[in-house]
Amino acid sequence: MAESHGGAKDPAVGAHTETEGGHGGGFPPFESSTFASQLVSLAIFFVVLYVIVSKLALPRVGGAIEARQNKIEGDLAEAQKLKDQSDAALKAYEGELASARTRAQAIGNESRDKANALAEAERKVLEDQLATKLAEAEKTIASTRTTAMSNVRGIAADAAGQIVQQLTGVVPDAASVNAAVDASLKG
């Protein structure tokens, strides 16, 4: 048994493809003598496989597909319902927001009108007070002017007398100074 693999082989030991038992030498599925039995076996196997698939596997797969389709349809219906609810809530929110803006604008206009009316009333009261004070001030000025004007004649006479005395060194008589002041005041 110490032979090398490259050397001569023992004729009793044959290759794997050699047949010793009388098989014809061809591939068994292609032998024409076994076609009928192979076709029957194939038909039985196919029928058994068809029954197993149609009775067990397909209903399970079909049920899973139908359950998934029902779940998807239910989810879509729920999503549409929620979308409709959110749309309705959005419309209600926008309506309330518009209403609140309108109310705020009305309140703002009313407040502005009240403030303007109050400011106008205060302005009128202040104008009346200022007019009263102005009239009183004009009366005071007029009385002060009248008083000052009545004193002007006396002051002018005294001043004229003093000036004449300073210039000439003689004290003038009061009647001539008064006559000169009256003539000067008349124009």
Secondary structure, DSSP 4 states (H G I P E B T S, - for coil): ----TTS---TTS--TT---S---SS-GGG-GGGHHHHHHHHHHHHHHHHHHIIIIIHHHHHHHHHHHHHHHHHHHHHHHHHHHHHHHHHHHHHHHHHHHHHHHHHHHHHHHHHHHHHHHHHHHHHHHHHHHHHHHHHHHHHHHHHHHHHHHHHHHHHHHHHHHHHHHSSPPPHHHHHHHHHHHHH-
